[in-house]
Amino acid sequence: MAELKTKVTDQNVEDFLNGIKDDKRREDSFTILKLMKGTTGDEPKMWGSSIVGFGSYHYKYQSGREGDWFIVGFSPRKQNLSLYIMPGVESYREELKKLGKYKAGKSCLYINKVEDIDLNTLKKIIKTAIGKKVESKK
């Protein structure tokens, strides 16, 4: 079986964020860092070279493949801030109506800037996500 490439590293989270060239993206990233750290109560860790993750869970596929992953996290991409909510975003329909401007994937919320969303609503989503037991992958 192939080994998962994205895993916890010793890279310093603040050094990574300070290396973001775009001032606004860097500022927004520190805002999300503070919000996620305060909401989860966990210390941030770098997952791979570009994802900041909080908490962790162990998963196991029916195929036998297994690994560890973060519960919530974010990545300051060039086009947007990718917010990862690993229990999936589909169960947050009511909260998402109040979130603001975003795009969504299965476990991701994509935002252009922090001002586009309601941070209190994001905080509620994160609290619920970390309270859920992340189920094993199928």
DAPEDA-V278619 format. One record per residue. N is the residue number from 1. SS is DSSP state (~ for helix, > for strand, _ for the rest). PSI is psi in degrees with one decimal (none if undefined). D_LAST is the distance of its C-alpha to the last C-alpha in Angstrom with 1 decimal. Layout:
n:N ss:SS psi:PSI d_last:D_LAST
n:N ss:SS psi:PSI d_last:D_LAST
This chain:
n:1 ss:_ psi:141.5 d_last:16.4
n:2 ss:_ psi:142.6 d_last:17.4
n:3 ss:_ psi:140.4 d_last:17.8
n:4 ss:_ psi:129.1 d_last:16.5
n:5 ss:_ psi:-31.9 d_last:19.7
n:6 ss:_ psi:108.9 d_last:19.3
n:7 ss:_ psi:171.5 d_last:20.1
n:8 ss:> psi:137.5 d_last:22.8
n:9 ss:_ psi:173.7 d_last:26.3
n:10 ss:_ psi:2.9 d_last:29.8
n:11 ss:_ psi:138.9 d_last:30.8
n:12 ss:_ psi:125.8 d_last:32.7
n:13 ss:~ psi:-46.9 d_last:31.1
n:14 ss:~ psi:-37.2 d_last:34.6
n:15 ss:~ psi:-43.0 d_last:35.9
n:16 ss:~ psi:-49.6 d_last:33.0
n:17 ss:~ psi:-37.3 d_last:33.6
n:18 ss:~ psi:-19.5 d_last:37.4
n:19 ss:_ psi:-4.6 d_last:36.9
n:20 ss:_ psi:122.9 d_last:35.8
n:21 ss:_ psi:-39.2 d_last:38.7
n:22 ss:_ psi:119.4 d_last:38.5
n:23 ss:~ psi:-45.2 d_last:40.2
n:24 ss:~ psi:-43.5 d_last:38.4
n:25 ss:~ psi:-39.3 d_last:34.9
n:26 ss:~ psi:-46.7 d_last:35.8
n:27 ss:~ psi:-46.2 d_last:37.2
n:28 ss:~ psi:-37.8 d_last:34.2
n:29 ss:~ psi:-40.6 d_last:31.9
n:30 ss:~ psi:-32.2 d_last:34.1
n:31 ss:~ psi:-46.6 d_last:33.9
n:32 ss:~ psi:-39.2 d_last:30.1
n:33 ss:~ psi:-50.2 d_last:30.2
n:34 ss:~ psi:-44.3 d_last:32.7
n:35 ss:~ psi:-47.3 d_last:30.8
n:36 ss:~ psi:-39.7 d_last:27.4
n:37 ss:~ psi:-45.8 d_last:29.2
n:38 ss:~ psi:-35.0 d_last:31.3
n:39 ss:~ psi:-41.1 d_last:28.5
n:40 ss:~ psi:-29.3 d_last:26.0
n:41 ss:_ psi:5.1 d_last:28.8
n:42 ss:_ psi:154.1 d_last:27.0
n:43 ss:_ psi:140.1 d_last:28.7
n:44 ss:_ psi:148.0 d_last:27.2
n:45 ss:> psi:147.1 d_last:26.0
n:46 ss:> psi:132.1 d_last:25.7
n:47 ss:> psi:111.4 d_last:22.3
n:48 ss:_ psi:-153.2 d_last:23.4
n:49 ss:_ psi:-6.5 d_last:26.6
n:50 ss:_ psi:11.4 d_last:26.1
n:51 ss:> psi:131.3 d_last:23.6
n:52 ss:> psi:119.8 d_last:24.8
n:53 ss:> psi:155.8 d_last:22.2
n:54 ss:> psi:136.9 d_last:22.7
n:55 ss:_ psi:177.3 d_last:21.1
n:56 ss:_ psi:158.8 d_last:18.1
n:57 ss:> psi:158.8 d_last:15.1
n:58 ss:> psi:134.5 d_last:13.2
n:59 ss:> psi:157.6 d_last:9.5
n:60 ss:> psi:122.8 d_last:7.9
n:61 ss:_ psi:158.8 d_last:5.1
n:62 ss:_ psi:-25.6 d_last:5.6
n:63 ss:_ psi:-13.1 d_last:8.1
n:64 ss:_ psi:-16.8 d_last:9.9
n:65 ss:_ psi:137.9 d_last:10.1
n:66 ss:> psi:166.0 d_last:10.8
n:67 ss:> psi:-172.1 d_last:13.1
n:68 ss:> psi:148.4 d_last:14.8
n:69 ss:> psi:161.3 d_last:15.0
n:70 ss:_ psi:161.3 d_last:17.5
n:71 ss:_ psi:-45.8 d_last:17.1
n:72 ss:> psi:155.1 d_last:19.6
n:73 ss:> psi:-174.7 d_last:21.7
n:74 ss:> psi:161.5 d_last:23.7
n:75 ss:> psi:125.1 d_last:25.1
n:76 ss:> psi:86.7 d_last:28.6
n:77 ss:_ psi:164.3 d_last:28.2
n:78 ss:_ psi:-41.8 d_last:31.4
n:79 ss:_ psi:-24.7 d_last:30.7
n:80 ss:_ psi:174.4 d_last:29.1
n:81 ss:> psi:122.3 d_last:27.6
n:82 ss:> psi:120.6 d_last:23.8
n:83 ss:> psi:123.3 d_last:22.5
n:84 ss:> psi:123.8 d_last:19.0
n:85 ss:> psi:93.1 d_last:17.6
n:86 ss:_ psi:-26.5 d_last:14.1
n:87 ss:_ psi:-6.4 d_last:13.2
n:88 ss:_ psi:150.8 d_last:13.8
n:89 ss:_ psi:-11.5 d_last:17.3
n:90 ss:~ psi:-24.1 d_last:16.9
n:91 ss:~ psi:4.5 d_last:17.8
n:92 ss:~ psi:35.2 d_last:21.0
n:93 ss:~ psi:-46.0 d_last:22.9
n:94 ss:~ psi:-43.6 d_last:26.1
n:95 ss:~ psi:-39.4 d_last:26.2
n:96 ss:~ psi:-28.2 d_last:25.5
n:97 ss:~ psi:-26.0 d_last:28.6
n:98 ss:~ psi:-6.8 d_last:30.6
n:99 ss:~ psi:-40.2 d_last:29.2
n:100 ss:> psi:-146.2 d_last:31.4
n:101 ss:_ psi:118.4 d_last:31.0
n:102 ss:_ psi:168.6 d_last:27.6
n:103 ss:> psi:155.4 d_last:25.0
n:104 ss:> psi:148.2 d_last:21.3
n:105 ss:_ psi:-164.7 d_last:18.0
n:106 ss:_ psi:-46.9 d_last:14.5
n:107 ss:_ psi:18.5 d_last:15.1
n:108 ss:> psi:145.3 d_last:18.6
n:109 ss:> psi:131.1 d_last:22.1
n:110 ss:> psi:122.2 d_last:24.8
n:111 ss:> psi:149.8 d_last:28.3
n:112 ss:_ psi:-41.5 d_last:31.6
n:113 ss:_ psi:156.1 d_last:33.5
n:114 ss:~ psi:-34.9 d_last:33.4
n:115 ss:~ psi:-17.2 d_last:36.2
n:116 ss:~ psi:-13.2 d_last:34.0
n:117 ss:> psi:161.2 d_last:31.9
n:118 ss:_ psi:113.4 d_last:32.7
n:119 ss:~ psi:-30.7 d_last:31.9
n:120 ss:~ psi:-37.6 d_last:32.1
n:121 ss:~ psi:-42.4 d_last:29.3
n:122 ss:~ psi:-40.4 d_last:27.1
n:123 ss:~ psi:-42.2 d_last:28.0
n:124 ss:~ psi:-42.3 d_last:26.8
n:125 ss:~ psi:-44.4 d_last:23.4
n:126 ss:~ psi:-44.4 d_last:23.1
n:127 ss:~ psi:-44.7 d_last:24.4
n:128 ss:~ psi:-41.8 d_last:21.9
n:129 ss:~ psi:-43.5 d_last:19.0
n:130 ss:~ psi:-18.9 d_last:20.2
n:131 ss:~ psi:-20.1 d_last:20.8
n:132 ss:_ psi:145.9 d_last:17.3
n:133 ss:_ psi:121.7 d_last:15.0
n:134 ss:_ psi:120.5 d_last:12.0
n:135 ss:_ psi:154.9 d_last:9.0
n:136 ss:_ psi:144.5 d_last:6.5
n:137 ss:_ psi:153.4 d_last:3.8
n:138 ss:_ psi:none d_last:0.0
